Amino acid sequence: MIQRNSVEFLDQIKGVVVNTIRETPQFKERHLTREETAKKLSISYPTLKSYVKYGYLNSYKLGRRVYFIESEVNECIKSFKTV
């Protein structure tokens, strides 16, 4: 009984978090995790961190998680192709 209630409670929390993310302005567009972004750019995590540090790419935090907006990642790819 306790386990079932805790699972339901966790599902409710997950629903609230997902809705909050969707309502946050910077998350109206598709967002990528660090792993997805690094893979799309064909770079390592330390390089991705450097891109953020030097302003090539913006990152957005939600709690302890870091996300990147897909359109901004695509713009980063285009800017490096033109150099």
C-alpha positions in Angstrom: 0.0 0.0 0.0 2.7 2.5 0.9 4.7 1.6 -2.2 1.8 2.2 -4.5 1.0 5.6 -2.9 4.7 6.6 -3.2 4.8 5.6 -6.9 1.6 7.6 -7.5 3.1 10.6 -5.6 6.3 10.4 -7.7 4.2 10.3 -10.9 2.3 13.4 -9.8 5.6 15.2 -9.0 7.0 14.2 -12.4 3.9 15.6 -14.1 4.2 18.9 -12.3 7.9 19.2 -13.2 7.3 18.4 -16.9 4.5 21.0 -17.0 6.7 23.6 -15.4 9.4 22.9 -17.9 7.0 23.3 -20.8 5.8 26.6 -19.4 9.3 28.1 -19.0 10.0 30.5 -21.9 13.4 29.1 -22.9 11.9 25.6 -23.1 9.1 26.4 -25.6 11.5 25.1 -28.3 13.0 21.6 -28.3 15.8 21.3 -25.8 18.8 19.0 -25.8 20.7 17.4 -22.9 24.5 17.8 -22.7 24.9 14.3 -24.2 22.7 15.1 -27.2 24.3 18.4 -27.7 27.9 17.0 -27.5 26.9 14.2 -29.9 25.3 16.6 -32.4 28.4 18.9 -32.4 30.8 15.9 -32.4 32.6 17.2 -29.4 33.5 16.0 -25.8 31.9 17.3 -22.6 34.9 19.4 -21.6 34.8 21.1 -25.1 31.1 21.7 -24.7 31.8 23.3 -21.4 34.4 25.5 -23.0 31.9 26.5 -25.7 29.5 27.7 -23.0 32.3 29.4 -21.0 33.5 31.4 -24.1 30.0 32.3 -25.2 29.8 30.2 -28.4 26.7 28.5 -27.0 24.1 29.3 -24.2 23.2 26.7 -21.6 20.1 26.7 -19.4 19.8 25.1 -16.0 16.8 23.5 -14.4 17.8 22.3 -11.0 21.0 20.3 -11.5 20.4 19.6 -15.2 21.8 21.6 -18.1 19.9 22.0 -21.4 20.6 23.6 -24.7 18.1 25.0 -27.2 18.2 23.0 -30.4 17.9 26.1 -32.7 20.9 27.7 -30.9 22.9 24.5 -31.3 22.1 24.6 -35.0 23.2 28.2 -35.3 26.5 27.2 -33.5 27.0 24.5 -36.1 26.4 27.0 -39.0 28.7 29.6 -37.5 31.6 27.1 -37.3 31.0 25.9 -40.8 31.3 29.4 -42.2 34.7 30.0 -40.4 
